[in-house]
Amino acid sequence: MQYTANNLEQHWLPFTANRAFKNNPRIIVKGEGVYFTDHNGNQIIDGSSALFCCPLGHGRAEIAEAVYRQLLENDYAAPFGSATPGTFELAQKVARITPDPINHIFFVNSGSESIDTALKMAMAYHRARGEGQRTRFVSRERAYHGVNIGGVSLSGMVKNRETFGAVMPNVVCMRHTWNEEYAFTRGQPEHGAELANDLERICETYGGSTIAAVFVEPIAGSTGCLVPPKGYLERLRQICDEQGILLVFDEVITGFGRTGSAFASQEFGVTPDLMTMAKALTNGAQPMGAVAVRDEIYNTITEAAPENAIEFFHGYTYSGHPAACAAGIAVQDIFYNENIFEKARTLSEYFLDNLYSLQQFDCVRDIRGYGLIGAVELKAKGNAGSRGGAAQIDLFQKGMHVKFTGDTGIIAPPFVSEERHIDEMMDKFRAMLKDA
């Protein structure tokens, strides 16, 4: 095939209506601060930190320079049986901000890979303890845990799994936590903790001793910012402890300051056994994810193997890639030196005040929010998702990027935003709602 400049046909875009996109492309050519520039030269304010990846904004020179220096010094080395210095430094910096006793970090390349890794860790842990019968997993309706086979199996979002079937057996879903009765609740709903008792019923039905782990997003992000009811996560923790089940928090979206704390587990005061993370780990500058685990899980798996034997038969060619580690180290230093998490917490009140002012529009079904993440759910119009899809395109044309899932727009400003940026985002969102 002959190369032709600006030909859009060969690229199969992910999670995109490809035919519609190629008829009306929206191509980002530059990112700087809290703004993008599209291929027509228009300025687009980034209302969702890209895909929740860029809380520090775009074009951070210190991150780019760290990656550049690392590529010149050591661009790649095999991560199996050897290592590079950056992996140890980044693991230390991440473990510094995870809740104790979660102090061991396994590097992967995406949030999806972190979920599949956590699934394997849970099975390996129970097998090492002589409980290899624990092969069942519990997830939730409306859950999103990435798009690899394990994550799709845990998915509670029908469009993510209907084409692919229930690929991994022995997955059971609890109910989601959204209730129309509590629409427009700011922060954590007062009621709904009893929904965690779904886990107890699943234990009674299938046997708690058959369940390896429960996977939950502390705030269900991609489905549209479902904030946990007060007491809900605490009750899940209690049942897991009673039944010997591991509790896994998917912090791919909530990790690294989105709630105002380093991780949502600290914000809500519930410590899981494993935490998955990605996105803001490198500010989106390099693909990277990680799983953080309790010391006891790491020790159990590693000590069960014979001396000098591989303890955990899992890993990726690019696990702990030197350039990704360099980006991650630079990002962690910025988080620490610039007190970024506290800035996010401070900006949250102004953001939420403005977000909830959007409930005046008749087309708005619900608004949910916590920290620096919020969702505006539109009333369905025609096929499910059609109103949201049109709203996303309209917003882009008005100069704002927002992540939509179905009819729900998810707003997650960069932490480096100022009040004037929040004002601009809300002005553009109001203009879209007037036309929706």
Secondary structure as GFF3:
##gff-version 3
##sequence-region A 1 436
A	DSSP	alpha_helix	18	23	.	.	.	ID=ss1
A	DSSP	beta_strand	28	32	.	.	.	ID=ss2
A	DSSP	beta_strand	35	38	.	.	.	ID=ss3
A	DSSP	beta_strand	43	46	.	.	.	ID=ss4
A	DSSP	alpha_helix	49	52	.	.	.	ID=ss5
A	DSSP	alpha_helix	61	73	.	.	.	ID=ss6
A	DSSP	alpha_helix	85	97	.	.	.	ID=ss7
A	DSSP	beta_strand	102	108	.	.	.	ID=ss8
A	DSSP	alpha_helix	111	128	.	.	.	ID=ss9
A	DSSP	beta_strand	136	140	.	.	.	ID=ss10
A	DSSP	alpha_helix	149	154	.	.	.	ID=ss11
A	DSSP	alpha_helix	158	161	.	.	.	ID=ss12
A	DSSP	beta_strand	171	174	.	.	.	ID=ss13
A	DSSP	three_ten_helix	180	182	.	.	.	ID=ss14
A	DSSP	three_ten_helix	193	196	.	.	.	ID=ss15
A	DSSP	alpha_helix	197	206	.	.	.	ID=ss16
A	DSSP	three_ten_helix	208	210	.	.	.	ID=ss17
A	DSSP	beta_strand	211	216	.	.	.	ID=ss18
A	DSSP	alpha_helix	232	243	.	.	.	ID=ss19
A	DSSP	beta_strand	246	250	.	.	.	ID=ss20
A	DSSP	alpha_helix	264	268	.	.	.	ID=ss21
A	DSSP	beta_strand	274	277	.	.	.	ID=ss22
A	DSSP	three_ten_helix	279	281	.	.	.	ID=ss23
A	DSSP	beta_strand	289	294	.	.	.	ID=ss24
A	DSSP	alpha_helix	295	304	.	.	.	ID=ss25
A	DSSP	alpha_helix	322	337	.	.	.	ID=ss26
A	DSSP	alpha_helix	340	356	.	.	.	ID=ss27
A	DSSP	three_ten_helix	357	360	.	.	.	ID=ss28
A	DSSP	beta_strand	364	370	.	.	.	ID=ss29
A	DSSP	beta_strand	373	378	.	.	.	ID=ss30
A	DSSP	alpha_helix	386	398	.	.	.	ID=ss31
A	DSSP	beta_strand	400	401	.	.	.	ID=ss32
A	DSSP	beta_strand	403	405	.	.	.	ID=ss33
A	DSSP	beta_strand	408	411	.	.	.	ID=ss34
A	DSSP	alpha_helix	419	435	.	.	.	ID=ss35
###
